């Protein structure tokens, strides 16, 4: 690692404006994403949470990632269970996205149609895609862990996915070609 002189290091740190954390979140919210529910099965209990940090990492090997707050009550379940399943929500599943943000774990799964994978993790029925993953790597990243999984099984169908931008659910609309 190259050492910077103190005056350059001071100038570099001064270049980063200090702002309201809510303002920073609003700027991040300008990037539209898909919406997923990530599940795990840990110590005999099903765990699930809504997540929009899901992304592809590699095609070979098949790797995906998502991030979880270090303060999350479900951190241990997702980082010590050996894997997770990601269900990419369909446009009609906005209510499910909200259901998996609050309440106890049994309440989150109440009334939800699921399929138990060979891994014992649940995938949400009606989702547009799903990825059942073994835990590949955890990366420490500020107030989150980046969770990287190796895809063991997956499926999809041609339906409209749910999107999220500027704190609102929506639909992806292709531009005219």
Secondary structure, DSSP 8 states (H G I E B T S, - for coil): -----HHHHHHHHHTS----HHHHHHHHTTS-EE-EEEEEEETTEEEEEEES--EEEETTTTEEEEEEETT-TTHHHHHHSSEEEEEE-BGGGHHHHHHTTSS-HHHHHTT--EEE-TTS-EEETT-SEEEEEEEEEEEEETTEEEEEEEEEEEEE-S--BEEEETTEEEE------
